[in-house]
């Protein structure tokens, strides 16, 4: 599949909602009710991180049972992880960082991929290989909006999904940036609420997050 086609698919996915919940799940039985709560609240795109033994089973269950959910696999670190995500039927894969090996593997595959960046060197590696949508991670510890502004200057075609340290209080500030397509965050579905099965609380937070607005919509064109 061409990079142009993969980019178009990513643009369509990230246009669905301004916030992508980043989920680290310990109990796969919680996956389906969690996904239903997020979808009901207006956040259909979710990132299931490969940080726990339950992650694969959780992602598989959501993909099979919650058709409205758009499941991305996060914490993809290697080409094998990328293959695993594609085999699960994920809609996209996303990484906290990058390697040249991983960029090459994604470019030759059929799964839309969002590499993680933190520096100008990272962005050079991405843009020279055709990647124009990247994850800025960890966004707040890496310098926040000031760093994103500095990085964006030399790379006018790059769009960002900042993740890491962003919460309910400052998500709108990030989304006001014209180059930010969405933000990722764990505040919508915190681990304690997942463990407690507090689906109504998660749905309410999702609804509030879905109501956030992006000030810059030119990236869709």
ZADO-1210 file (C-alpha; in nm, 4 decimals, padded with zeros to 6 digits):
<atoms>
<atom x="00.0000" y="00.0000" z="00.0000" code="UNK" pos="1"/>
<atom x="00.1384" y="00.3427" z="-00.0920" code="UNK" pos="2"/>
<atom x="00.2376" y="00.5960" z="00.1716" code="UNK" pos="3"/>
<atom x="-00.0155" y="00.8355" z="00.0217" code="UNK" pos="4"/>
<atom x="-00.2948" y="00.5860" z="00.0871" code="UNK" pos="5"/>
<atom x="-00.1704" y="00.5184" z="00.4395" code="UNK" pos="6"/>
<atom x="-00.1516" y="00.8929" z="00.5094" code="UNK" pos="7"/>
<atom x="-00.5069" y="00.9418" z="00.3848" code="UNK" pos="8"/>
<atom x="-00.6309" y="00.6647" z="00.6133" code="UNK" pos="9"/>
<atom x="-00.4575" y="00.8219" z="00.9119" code="UNK" pos="10"/>
<atom x="-00.6047" y="01.1626" z="00.8328" code="UNK" pos="11"/>
<atom x="-00.9527" y="01.0108" z="00.8233" code="UNK" pos="12"/>
<atom x="-00.9001" y="00.8276" z="01.1540" code="UNK" pos="13"/>
<atom x="-00.7616" y="01.1255" z="01.3420" code="UNK" pos="14"/>
<atom x="-01.0429" y="01.3459" z="01.2154" code="UNK" pos="15"/>
<atom x="-01.2959" y="01.1344" z="01.4078" code="UNK" pos="16"/>
<atom x="-01.2313" y="01.2887" z="01.7511" code="UNK" pos="17"/>
<atom x="-01.0001" y="01.5445" z="01.9117" code="UNK" pos="18"/>
<atom x="-00.8806" y="01.3103" z="02.1878" code="UNK" pos="19"/>
<atom x="-00.7380" y="00.9591" z="02.1620" code="UNK" pos="20"/>
<atom x="-00.7637" y="00.7748" z="02.4956" code="UNK" pos="21"/>
<atom x="-00.4388" y="00.5949" z="02.5745" code="UNK" pos="22"/>
<atom x="-00.5324" y="00.2718" z="02.7500" code="UNK" pos="23"/>
<atom x="-00.3082" y="00.0478" z="02.9590" code="UNK" pos="24"/>
<atom x="-00.5346" y="-00.2407" z="03.0541" code="UNK" pos="25"/>
<atom x="-00.4699" y="-00.5113" z="03.3112" code="UNK" pos="26"/>
<atom x="-00.7900" y="-00.7148" z="03.2801" code="UNK" pos="27"/>
<atom x="-00.9091" y="-00.8137" z="02.9317" code="UNK" pos="28"/>
<atom x="-01.2647" y="-00.8611" z="03.0600" code="UNK" pos="29"/>
<atom x="-01.2835" y="-00.4838" z="03.1070" code="UNK" pos="30"/>
<atom x="-01.1947" y="-00.4110" z="02.7456" code="UNK" pos="31"/>
<atom x="-01.5359" y="-00.4338" z="02.5829" code="UNK" pos="32"/>
<atom x="-01.7359" y="-00.2320" z="02.8403" code="UNK" pos="33"/>
<atom x="-01.4558" y="00.0246" z="02.8427" code="UNK" pos="34"/>
<atom x="-01.4633" y="00.0617" z="02.4650" code="UNK" pos="35"/>
<atom x="-01.8429" y="00.0877" z="02.4670" code="UNK" pos="36"/>
<atom x="-01.8260" y="00.3673" z="02.7247" code="UNK" pos="37"/>
<atom x="-01.5697" y="00.5589" z="02.5185" code="UNK" pos="38"/>
<atom x="-01.7669" y="00.5178" z="02.1973" code="UNK" pos="39"/>
<atom x="-02.0891" y="00.6222" z="02.3708" code="UNK" pos="40"/>
<atom x="-01.9102" y="00.9342" z="02.4909" code="UNK" pos="41"/>
<atom x="-01.7974" y="01.0233" z="02.1398" code="UNK" pos="42"/>
<atom x="-01.4381" y="00.8950" z="02.1374" code="UNK" pos="43"/>
<atom x="-01.4278" y="00.6029" z="01.8939" code="UNK" pos="44"/>
<atom x="-01.0508" y="00.6048" z="01.8369" code="UNK" pos="45"/>
<atom x="-00.8554" y="00.4324" z="02.1151" code="UNK" pos="46"/>
<atom x="-00.4931" y="00.3360" z="02.1637" code="UNK" pos="47"/>
<atom x="-00.4356" y="00.0068" z="02.3433" code="UNK" pos="48"/>
<atom x="-00.0763" y="00.0056" z="02.4622" code="UNK" pos="49"/>
<atom x="00.1310" y="-00.3123" z="02.4516" code="UNK" pos="50"/>
<atom x="00.2471" y="-00.2615" z="02.8093" code="UNK" pos="51"/>
<atom x="00.0622" y="-00.5487" z="02.9785" code="UNK" pos="52"/>
<atom x="00.0023" y="-00.9162" z="02.9174" code="UNK" pos="53"/>
<atom x="-00.3684" y="-00.8399" z="02.8791" code="UNK" pos="54"/>
<atom x="-00.3204" y="-00.5901" z="02.5961" code="UNK" pos="55"/>
<atom x="-00.3446" y="-00.8285" z="02.3008" code="UNK" pos="56"/>
<atom x="-00.6537" y="-01.0069" z="02.4306" code="UNK" pos="57"/>
<atom x="-00.8126" y="-00.6710" z="02.5158" code="UNK" pos="58"/>
<atom x="-00.7516" y="-00.5323" z="02.1688" code="UNK" pos="59"/>
<atom x="-00.8752" y="-00.8516" z="02.0063" code="UNK" pos="60"/>
<atom x="-01.1984" y="-00.8412" z="02.2092" code="UNK" pos="61"/>
<atom x="-01.2715" y="-00.4777" z="02.1247" code="UNK" pos="62"/>
<atom x="-01.2069" y="-00.5314" z="01.7543" code="UNK" pos="63"/>
<atom x="-01.4385" y="-00.8331" z="01.7523" code="UNK" pos="64"/>
<atom x="-01.7214" y="-00.6973" z="01.9678" code="UNK" pos="65"/>
<atom x="-01.7268" y="-00.3172" z="01.9421" code="UNK" pos="66"/>
<atom x="-01.7542" y="-00.2461" z="01.5723" code="UNK" pos="67"/>
<atom x="-01.7828" y="00.1294" z="01.6229" code="UNK" pos="68"/>
<atom x="-01.4433" y="00.1428" z="01.7927" code="UNK" pos="69"/>
<atom x="-01.1303" y="00.2259" z="01.5928" code="UNK" pos="70"/>
<atom x="-00.8510" y="00.0393" z="01.7657" code="UNK" pos="71"/>
<atom x="-00.4907" y="00.1452" z="01.7408" code="UNK" pos="72"/>
<atom x="-00.2054" y="-00.0497" z="01.8948" code="UNK" pos="73"/>
<atom x="00.0430" y="00.1595" z="02.0906" code="UNK" pos="74"/>
<atom x="00.3912" y="00.1048" z="02.2313" code="UNK" pos="75"/>
<atom x="00.4915" y="-00.0604" z="01.9042" code="UNK" pos="76"/>
<atom x="00.8704" y="-00.0819" z="01.9279" code="UNK" pos="77"/>
<atom x="00.9815" y="-00.3303" z="01.6607" code="UNK" pos="78"/>
<atom x="00.8814" y="-00.4593" z="01.3179" code="UNK" pos="79"/>
<atom x="00.7529" y="-00.7711" z="01.4953" code="UNK" pos="80"/>
<atom x="00.5246" y="-00.5517" z="01.7046" code="UNK" pos="81"/>
<atom x="00.4012" y="-00.3850" z="01.3891" code="UNK" pos="82"/>
<atom x="00.3224" y="-00.7242" z="01.2358" code="UNK" pos="83"/>
<atom x="00.1458" y="-00.8262" z="01.5534" code="UNK" pos="84"/>
<atom x="-00.0729" y="-00.5157" z="01.5419" code="UNK" pos="85"/>
<atom x="-00.1637" y="-00.5793" z="01.1787" code="UNK" pos="86"/>
<atom x="-00.2418" y="-00.9427" z="01.2563" code="UNK" pos="87"/>
<atom x="-00.4841" y="-00.8346" z="01.5269" code="UNK" pos="88"/>
<atom x="-00.6779" y="-00.6294" z="01.2742" code="UNK" pos="89"/>
<atom x="-00.5838" y="-00.2939" z="01.4245" code="UNK" pos="90"/>
<atom x="-00.6724" y="00.0224" z="01.2351" code="UNK" pos="91"/>
<atom x="-00.3325" y="00.1800" z="01.2994" code="UNK" pos="92"/>
<atom x="-00.0141" y="00.1447" z="01.5020" code="UNK" pos="93"/>
<atom x="00.1637" y="00.4107" z="01.7037" code="UNK" pos="94"/>
<atom x="00.5022" y="00.4239" z="01.8727" code="UNK" pos="95"/>
<atom x="00.6572" y="00.6324" z="02.1505" code="UNK" pos="96"/>
<atom x="00.9717" y="00.6701" z="01.9408" code="UNK" pos="97"/>
<atom x="01.1270" y="00.5506" z="01.6199" code="UNK" pos="98"/>
<atom x="01.4015" y="00.3455" z="01.4649" code="UNK" pos="99"/>
<atom x="01.4986" y="00.3381" z="01.1000" code="UNK" pos="100"/>
<atom x="01.4167" y="-00.0323" z="01.0955" code="UNK" pos="101"/>
<atom x="01.0672" y="00.0395" z="01.2241" code="UNK" pos="102"/>
<atom x="01.0085" y="00.3211" z="00.9739" code="UNK" pos="103"/>
<atom x="01.1134" y="00.0968" z="00.6853" code="UNK" pos="104"/>
<atom x="00.8935" y="-00.1893" z="00.8031" code="UNK" pos="105"/>
<atom x="00.5905" y="00.0391" z="00.8329" code="UNK" pos="106"/>
<atom x="00.6514" y="00.1932" z="00.4913" code="UNK" pos="107"/>
<atom x="00.6516" y="-00.1497" z="00.3280" code="UNK" pos="108"/>
<atom x="00.3410" y="-00.2726" z="00.5094" code="UNK" pos="109"/>
<atom x="-00.0324" y="-00.2086" z="00.4948" code="UNK" pos="110"/>
<atom x="-00.0954" y="-00.0684" z="00.8418" code="UNK" pos="111"/>
<atom x="-00.1035" y="00.3096" z="00.8962" code="UNK" pos="112"/>
<atom x="00.1751" y="00.4001" z="01.1370" code="UNK" pos="113"/>
<atom x="00.2397" y="00.7050" z="01.3551" code="UNK" pos="114"/>
<atom x="00.6041" y="00.7265" z="01.4684" code="UNK" pos="115"/>
<atom x="00.6988" y="00.9000" z="01.7908" code="UNK" pos="116"/>
<atom x="00.9336" y="01.1982" z="01.7798" code="UNK" pos="117"/>
<atom x="01.1050" y="01.4318" z="02.0225" code="UNK" pos="118"/>
<atom x="01.3739" y="01.6066" z="01.8179" code="UNK" pos="119"/>
<atom x="01.4498" y="01.7656" z="01.4825" code="UNK" pos="120"/>
<atom x="01.6630" y="01.4633" z="01.3958" code="UNK" pos="121"/>
<atom x="01.3623" y="01.2393" z="01.4569" code="UNK" pos="122"/>
<atom x="01.1532" y="01.4584" z="01.2271" code="UNK" pos="123"/>
<atom x="01.4156" y="01.4480" z="00.9523" code="UNK" pos="124"/>
<atom x="01.4086" y="01.0682" z="00.9675" code="UNK" pos="125"/>
<atom x="01.0294" y="01.0784" z="00.9365" code="UNK" pos="126"/>
<atom x="00.9748" y="01.3388" z="00.6658" code="UNK" pos="127"/>
<atom x="01.2477" y="01.2011" z="00.4393" code="UNK" pos="128"/>
<atom x="01.0605" y="00.8706" z="00.4440" code="UNK" pos="129"/>
<atom x="00.7179" y="01.0199" z="00.3810" code="UNK" pos="130"/>
<atom x="00.5741" y="01.0384" z="00.7333" code="UNK" pos="131"/>
<atom x="00.3842" y="01.3620" z="00.7937" code="UNK" pos="132"/>
<atom x="00.1754" y="01.2718" z="01.1007" code="UNK" pos="133"/>
<atom x="00.3800" y="01.2020" z="01.4122" code="UNK" pos="134"/>
<atom x="00.3329" y="01.1510" z="01.7837" code="UNK" pos="135"/>
<atom x="00.5108" y="01.4148" z="01.9932" code="UNK" pos="136"/>
<atom x="00.6075" y="01.2218" z="02.3063" code="UNK" pos="137"/>
<atom x="00.6388" y="01.2833" z="02.5933" code="UNK" pos="138"/>
<atom x="00.4822" y="01.6169" z="02.5072" code="UNK" pos="139"/>
<atom x="00.4883" y="01.8014" z="02.8397" code="UNK" pos="140"/>
<atom x="00.8237" y="01.6724" z="02.9753" code="UNK" pos="141"/>
<atom x="00.9801" y="01.7400" z="02.6324" code="UNK" pos="142"/>
<atom x="00.9039" y="02.1109" z="02.6569" code="UNK" pos="143"/>
<atom x="00.5358" y="02.1422" z="02.5782" code="UNK" pos="144"/>
<atom x="00.3967" y="02.3811" z="02.3210" code="UNK" pos="145"/>
<atom x="00.7166" y="02.5829" z="02.3054" code="UNK" pos="146"/>
<atom x="00.9062" y="02.2792" z="02.1808" code="UNK" pos="147"/>
<atom x="00.6290" y="02.1841" z="01.9393" code="UNK" pos="148"/>
<atom x="00.6380" y="02.5374" z="01.7948" code="UNK" pos="149"/>
<atom x="01.0139" y="02.5213" z="01.7535" code="UNK" pos="150"/>
<atom x="01.0040" y="02.1791" z="01.5902" code="UNK" pos="151"/>
<atom x="00.7184" y="02.2722" z="01.3596" code="UNK" pos="152"/>
<atom x="00.8978" y="02.5678" z="01.2037" code="UNK" pos="153"/>
<atom x="01.1415" y="02.3787" z="00.9779" code="UNK" pos="154"/>
<atom x="00.8809" y="02.1118" z="00.8948" code="UNK" pos="155"/>
<atom x="00.5721" y="02.2955" z="00.7617" code="UNK" pos="156"/>
<atom x="00.3914" y="01.9834" z="00.6415" code="UNK" pos="157"/>
<atom x="00.4175" y="01.7856" z="00.9645" code="UNK" pos="158"/>
<atom x="00.1138" y="01.7414" z="01.1879" code="UNK" pos="159"/>
<atom x="00.1271" y="01.6281" z="01.5481" code="UNK" pos="160"/>
<atom x="-00.0566" y="01.4110" z="01.7979" code="UNK" pos="161"/>
<atom x="00.0994" y="01.5241" z="02.1285" code="UNK" pos="162"/>
<atom x="00.0836" y="01.2657" z="02.4068" code="UNK" pos="163"/>
<atom x="00.2399" y="01.2449" z="02.7498" code="UNK" pos="164"/>
<atom x="00.1518" y="01.4632" z="03.0440" code="UNK" pos="165"/>
<atom x="-00.1532" y="01.6201" z="02.8792" code="UNK" pos="166"/>
<atom x="-00.4677" y="01.6238" z="03.0898" code="UNK" pos="167"/>
<atom x="-00.8195" y="01.7579" z="03.1008" code="UNK" pos="168"/>
<atom x="-00.6995" y="02.1001" z="03.2182" code="UNK" pos="169"/>
<atom x="-00.4679" y="02.1716" z="02.9247" code="UNK" pos="170"/>
<atom x="-00.5980" y="01.9583" z="02.6370" code="UNK" pos="171"/>
<atom x="-00.7849" y="02.2536" z="02.4849" code="UNK" pos="172"/>
<atom x="-00.4667" y="02.4595" z="02.4818" code="UNK" pos="173"/>
<atom x="-00.2899" y="02.1921" z="02.2780" code="UNK" pos="174"/>
<atom x="-00.5853" y="02.1498" z="02.0442" code="UNK" pos="175"/>
<atom x="-00.5815" y="02.5234" z="01.9733" code="UNK" pos="176"/>
<atom x="-00.2524" y="02.4730" z="01.7893" code="UNK" pos="177"/>
<atom x="-00.3165" y="02.4635" z="01.4123" code="UNK" pos="178"/>
<atom x="-00.0769" y="02.1716" z="01.3567" code="UNK" pos="179"/>
<atom x="-00.2244" y="01.9468" z="01.6250" code="UNK" pos="180"/>
<atom x="-00.4703" y="01.6928" z="01.4833" code="UNK" pos="181"/>
<atom x="-00.5559" y="01.5330" z="01.8182" code="UNK" pos="182"/>
<atom x="-00.4094" y="01.4763" z="02.1614" code="UNK" pos="183"/>
<atom x="-00.3529" y="01.1456" z="02.3337" code="UNK" pos="184"/>
<atom x="-00.4118" y="01.1010" z="02.7022" code="UNK" pos="185"/>
<atom x="-00.4953" y="00.8610" z="02.9811" code="UNK" pos="186"/>
<atom x="-00.7109" y="01.0995" z="03.1853" code="UNK" pos="187"/>
<atom x="-01.0327" y="00.9972" z="03.0088" code="UNK" pos="188"/>
<atom x="-01.0081" y="00.6390" z="03.1333" code="UNK" pos="189"/>
<atom x="-00.7770" y="00.6274" z="03.4369" code="UNK" pos="190"/>
<atom x="-00.6651" y="00.2899" z="03.5648" code="UNK" pos="191"/>
<atom x="-00.8610" y="00.3228" z="03.8888" code="UNK" pos="192"/>
<atom x="-01.1898" y="00.3763" z="03.7039" code="UNK" pos="193"/>
<atom x="-01.1209" y="00.0872" z="03.4676" code="UNK" pos="194"/>
<atom x="-01.0491" y="-00.1400" z="03.7642" code="UNK" pos="195"/>
<atom x="-01.3668" y="-00.0237" z="03.9395" code="UNK" pos="196"/>
<atom x="-01.5803" y="-00.0628" z="03.6275" code="UNK" pos="197"/>
<atom x="-01.6838" y="00.3028" z="03.6532" code="UNK" pos="198"/>
<atom x="-01.8114" y="00.3112" z="03.2967" code="UNK" pos="199"/>
<atom x="-02.0520" y="00.6013" z="03.3500" code="UNK" pos="200"/>
<atom x="-01.7666" y="00.8190" z="03.4786" code="UNK" pos="201"/>
<atom x="-01.5516" y="00.7242" z="03.1806" code="UNK" pos="202"/>
<atom x="-01.8370" y="00.7948" z="02.9397" code="UNK" pos="203"/>
<atom x="-01.8901" y="01.1374" z="03.0957" code="UNK" pos="204"/>
<atom x="-01.5205" y="01.2231" z="03.0623" code="UNK" pos="205"/>
<atom x="-01.5235" y="01.0999" z="02.7043" code="UNK" pos="206"/>
<atom x="-01.8206" y="01.3226" z="02.6262" code="UNK" pos="207"/>
<atom x="-01.6405" y="01.6248" z="02.7699" code="UNK" pos="208"/>
<atom x="-01.3261" y="01.5412" z="02.5735" code="UNK" pos="209"/>
<atom x="-01.5199" y="01.4869" z="02.2511" code="UNK" pos="210"/>
<atom x="-01.6690" y="01.8354" z="02.2893" code="UNK" pos="211"/>
<atom x="-01.3250" y="01.9965" z="02.2720" code="UNK" pos="212"/>
<atom x="-01.2585" y="02.1836" z="01.9518" code="UNK" pos="213"/>
<atom x="-00.9544" y="02.2051" z="01.7280" code="UNK" pos="214"/>
<atom x="-00.8908" y="02.5626" z="01.6192" code="UNK" pos="215"/>
<atom x="-00.6888" y="02.4596" z="01.3178" code="UNK" pos="216"/>
<atom x="-00.8728" y="02.2443" z="01.0667" code="UNK" pos="217"/>
<atom x="-00.6533" y="02.3110" z="00.7635" code="UNK" pos="218"/>
<atom x="-00.4652" y="01.9820" z="00.8112" code="UNK" pos="219"/>
<atom x="-00.7723" y="01.7967" z="00.6804" code="UNK" pos="220"/>
<atom x="-00.7465" y="01.9552" z="00.3383" code="UNK" pos="221"/>
</atoms>
